[in-house]
């Protein structure tokens, strides 16, 4: 299912809402739709106006031409409300080019002989509006339009009774200086500056189709106890971009949250994680493995989160007590009543909850005492500053002490050295995660990693194994 379709179905948007969503904002797709809409309107209106003038003169060729032009303009207008698939873009671009050719070659007293200047508008429009499409639409087609413009300017080509007549200019220097060179300078400037768009917008455009193109992959980073026994794994999303390679989650996740795509992506992560857990159950050492899934605040407060997630838990035969949802501290600044309802609902099913990145910013002791939280994951920045910043050491010590007092597990992220591991153990931290133990690995490597060690510590309640 396409992300856009899910977006509408979940929210029950009206036609007006859909139109606002299509044509507001600054995303590439919305601008492309708006460009198609404007191109369709102008083509339709110009065609209708010239059709009216041609009807007066009685020229059948002109009437047929402008009737076709008006109809094609209406088609272009309609494509603005459809998925801008490549076939639609190919038809629109080449149809407009064909209309300009026909308008130039058909004699009409109501038009000037400089219709080829419209090719500049088509060149510029295609260059900007289709800049994120394939090389043909984004580069070859604009160059084709500009080549046609140069052809008309330098040859003075006309379609007479004897066919196509070309009269090369005997003194073309005037046209080169006053027509071609300024246009060439304009196009070069556009080609240079059309790439001056933020990386975030480019990523957002590609992110919308990443699920359909099967570009996401789940990785898993083991979590261990003081004896280095595996207590669980955290699910980490990786994006294989076809051109950029691996894009780090700290780059594309904020963009997904801002655009609303995180709702669809988050659901995909939950479903594929549960499906993987079912496969792991075929390996005896993996049957008790606890798996932590990150839940975005926007995803969590989505109206259908409870029903859809519960449906996934029922669809896949996985013990809910092996599932842990990780949320950040910022989640609690949203609708607290709604958050409390969601946490309690899934806690009743057996799902555990962990507060991720604790101590990184919005820290509230209320979240530890009000909600049934099982684990606190200390932010990796505190671990990194442990040896160099005395204040960080004090904060870590107090977090561990407080969590132990109220029967909540503490897990330290970002462990990279033995020194960090040993010091945190002495401070009372019980669970750890980081490159010292294992980097994030794919599903097959998780099985291999755990098979070489003792079976995972079974998931139990708070203040026990994670």
N, C-alpha and C positions, 0 to 999 in steps of 0.2 A: 504494500500500500504506500502511496506517495505521501511524503510528509505534509504537503499542502492539503491533501484530502483529509488526512487525520486532523489537521488543525481546524478545519471547518466542522467536521463531524462532531468533534469533542465539544466545541463551544456553541454549537447550534447557531452559527452566525446567520444574519439575514442577508439578502441580496445586497443591500446598501453596505453592510459591513464588509462583504466580500469585495465590493468595488473599491471601498476605501483601502482595504488591505492590498489589492492589486496595484493601485495607483498612488499610494502614499509612501513616504519613506525614501531612502536613497539607495536601496539595493540595486544590483545590476538587473535582475529580472523585472523589478517594478519599472525601472527606467526603460527597459526594452519594450515592455507592454505599453507604456505611455508613448514611446516613439512610434510603435505600430499604430496606436490609436490616432495620433496626430497625422501620420502619413496617410492612413486610410481616409480620414475626414477631408484633408486637403485634396487628395486624388479624386475623391467622390465629388466634392464641390466644384473643382475646376472642370472635371469631366461633364458635370451637369450644365455648367454655365456655357461651355463651348458647344455642348450638344444643342442647347437652346439657340445659339447663334447659327449653328450649322443647319438646324431645321428650317430656319428662315431662308437660307440660301438654297436649300433643297439638295445638297450634295449627299448622295447615298454613302460614298466612301467615308466622308467626314462623320456622318451620323453613326455609321457602324463603328468607326474608330472611337468616338467619344462615348458611345453606348457601352463599348467594351471597357473603356477607361473608367467610367462610373461604376460599372459592375465590379471591376477589379478593385476599385477603391473600397467598395462595400465589403469585399472579401478580406482585404487587409485590415479593415476596421474590426471584423469579426475575429481575426486571429489574435487580436489583443486580449480576448477573453478566453482563449484556448491555451493549452500548453504549448509554448513556443518550441515545438519540435523542429528538428533540422529540416525536415521536408517542407514545413510551412515557411521557414525562413528562406529556403531556396526558391520556393514559388514566389514569394513576395519580392525578393530582391531582383530576380531575373524578369519577373513580370513588369516591375517598374522600369527596368532598363529597356525592355521591349517597347513599352508605351512611349518612352522618350524617343526611341528610334523611329517609330511610326509617325509620331507627331512632327518630327523633323523632316521626314521624307514626303509626307503628304502635304500638298499645297493647300494653304488656308490663308485667306486674306485677313483673318482675325488674329493671326499669330505673326511674330517676328521671325526672322531667319536665324535667330540666335537661341533657338530652343536647346542647343547643346549645352548652354550654361547651366541648365538644370542638372547636368551630369556632375557638376561640381558639388551641388547639394547632395546628390546621391552618393558621391564618393566620400564626402565628409560624414554624412549620416551613417553609412555602412561602416566606415572606419571606427567611429565612436560607439555606435549602438551594438555592433557585433564584435567588439574587441575581445570578448571572452569565448567566442566560438572557435571552431577549428580554423586551420590556417587558410583554407579556401575562402570562407566567409569573412574572416577578419583581415586578411591580407590580399589574397589573389583577386577577390571580387572588387574591392576598392581600386586596386591597380588596373583592373579591366575597365572600370568606369572612367578612370582618368586617362587611360590609353585611348578610349573612344573620344573623349573630349579633345585630346591632342590631334586625333585624326580629323575631326570636323574643323578644328581651328586652322590647321595647316593645309588642308586639301580643298576646303570649300565644296565638299562632295554634295551633289544634288541628284535626285531621282527624277529624270525627265522621261520623255516619250521613248528615247533611245536607251533607256536603262540607267544604270548608275554612271554618273559623269563626274570625273575627278579633275579639278583644275588646280594644280600645285601653284602656290604663290610664287611669283617671280621675284618679289622683294619681301621675304618673310621676316626680315629683321624687326620691322615695326610690331608685328604680332608677337614675336618672341619676347620683346622687351616689355610691351604693354599688356599682353594677355597671358602668355604661357608662364613667364618667369614669376610674376606675382602669385599666380595660382599655385605654381610649384612650391614657392616659399611658404604659402599658406598651408599646403598639405604636409610639407616637411615639418612645420611647426606642430601641426596636429598629431602627426605620427610620433613625434618626440614626446609631447606632453600628455598623450592619451594614456601612457603608462604611469602617469603620476597619480595613481590612486592608492589608497592605503592598502596594506597587505591584509588587513582585517576584512575589507570588503571582498577581496579576491577569495580569501579562505571561506567566508560566509557563503559565497556563491557555490563553491565546490562542496562545501559541507552538506548542502541541502540534498545532494544526490549521492552522498558517500554510502549510505545504507543500501540503496538500490544497486550500486555498482560493487557491492561487497568489498569495500575498502577498509572496513573496521575489523580489528582482531583483538581478542581478549588475551591479556597476559596476566600472570599471577605471581605475586611476590610472597614467599613464605614468611610466616611469623613464628618465632620460637620462644621458648621459656629460658630460664636461667641455665638449664642443662643442655640447651641448644636443640631440644626436641621440638618438632614442628607442632604448633598448636592450631594453625589455620593458614589461610592465604587471603591476600587482598586482591580483588579484581581490579586491573588497570587497563583502561581502554587505549588502544594504539590505532593510529590512522595511517594507512599506507597511501600516500598521495601519489598518483601516477607520474607526476613531474617533480614534485618537491621531496619525494621520499617520505620518511617518517616525520610527521608533524607532532611535536610534543603536546601533551594534553593541556599544559598550562597556557598554551597559545590558543587552541581551538575550543576548549571547554568554556572559557569566558565569552567567546563569540557565540557559541551555541546557546548559552544562558541568556544573553542579551537579545538574541533573535527569536527565542522560543523553541528552537530546534532541540534543545536539551530534553524536552518532554518525550519526543520520539526516540532520540538516541538513548535516553535513560531506560525507556521501556525495552528497547532492543538489548541493552546490556543485561537487564534482569532476566529476560527470557532466555538469552543464549547462555547465561551463567547457570541457570537452573537446568537447561538441557545438558550442559557439560557435567554438572553434578550427577545427573542420571547416568551418564556414560562412565563416570568415575566409580560409580557404585559397583561396576563389574569387576573392579580390582579390590580385593579385600582390604589392603592397607589404606584405601582411600575412602572407605565407607563412613568413617567417623570424622572426616575432614570438615572443619568449619570454614565457611567462605564469607568474606566481607565484601559488600557491594556499596559503593558510594551513591548516595541519593542527593540530587540537587534540591535546594530549597524550592525553586520554581516547579520542579517535577513533583515534589512532595505535596505542595498545596494545590496541585491540579485536582479539579473536582472528581475526576474518575480514577485517581491514584489508588484508593482503597479497593474499589471493585475490580479494577484491571489487574492489580498486583495479586490480590487474593485469588483471582481466576487463574493466574499463572502458577501460583503455588499449588492449586488443585490439579492443574493440567499435568504438571510434572511431579512424579512420585518421589518427592524429596522431603525428608524430615525438616520441618520449619525450624527446629532447634539448632540445625546446622547452618542456618542463614543468619547473617548479621548485616544490618543496615547502618552505614556510617553517614552521619550528617555533621556539618560544620556548625560552629557556634552561632554563625550569622543566621541560621535557620530559625532561631528562637526570637528574632526581632520581627518576624512575620506574624501571622495570625496565631497567637499563642494557644488559644482555645482549640483551633483546628489542629495545630501540631500535637497538642496533648491528646486529642482524640485519636489521631493516626497512630501515635506511639503506643498508646494503651491498647488499641485494636489489634495491632500486630504482635504486641507482647503477649496478649491473651492466646494468640495462635502458637506462640513459642519462639517467635523471631526475637533476636537480641538487637540491642542498639548500642552504638558507640559514638562518642563525640570526637570528631577528627580535628586535627590542627589546634588542639586546646592550648591556649596561651599565646596564640598568634595575633590576637586583636581583641575582638568582642568576647571577653571572658566574664561569665556570670556564674557565681556559685549557686544561683537559684536553679539553673538548669540541671545541676547535679542532685539537688534535693527534691525538686518538683517532679521530674520525669524519671521513669524507671530505666535509667541508663546502666548498662553493664560494664562498659569500658570507657576509659579516657585515653586518647592517643595524643601524647605531647607533641607539639609542633617540632619539626626537625630543626628549626632555627635555634630553639633552646638547647638542643643536643649539640649543635655545631659550636655554640658559644660557651659550652659547659666549662672548658678548661681555660678560656681566655677572659670570661666575664663573670666575676663573682656574683653579680646580681642574678644572672641566669641560673647559676648553681643554686642560689637561694630559692628562686621560683620553682625550679624542678623539685627540689627537696620538699617544699611545702605542698606542691601538687600531689606528690607521691604519698606524703603523710596524710593529707586530707582525704584522698581517695581510699586509702587503706582504712581510715577511721569509719567512713560511711559505706564500707564494703563494696567498693568499685575497683575493678582492675585498672592498672596503668600499663600502657604500652608506649615505648619510646621509638619514634621513627627516625630514619636517617642514620642508623648506626653504621659507621664506616671503619672504625678502628677498634682494636682490642682494648685500648685505654678507655674509650667511651663505654664499651660494654662492661668492663670490670667496675668502673666507677658507678655506673647506674645500678649495677647489682648491689653494690655496697650501700647505696642510698635507698634500696628497698624496691626498685622497679622489678617487675616480675616477667614482663613480656617485651619482645624486641623485634624490630624489623629494619632491614637495611642491607646494603651491598656487602657488609661483612659476612653475612650468612648466605645470601643469594641475590642476584639481580632478578628483575621480573623475567619470567620464562613462559613459554607457551604451554598449552595443556599437556602435551606429550611429555615435555621435560619435567613438569610437576610430578607426574607419575614416576618417572625415573629418579628424580631427586628424593622422593619420599620412600621409594622401594629400597634405596641404598641405606636408609636410616631405619630407626625404630618406627612403628606405626604412629600416626598422629595421636596426640592426647585428645580424648573424646571431649566434645562440647558439653559443658554442664552449666549450671547457673552462675550468677555473679559471684565474684571473689573466689571462683574456682578456675580451672583451666579455661582459656578463652574460647 
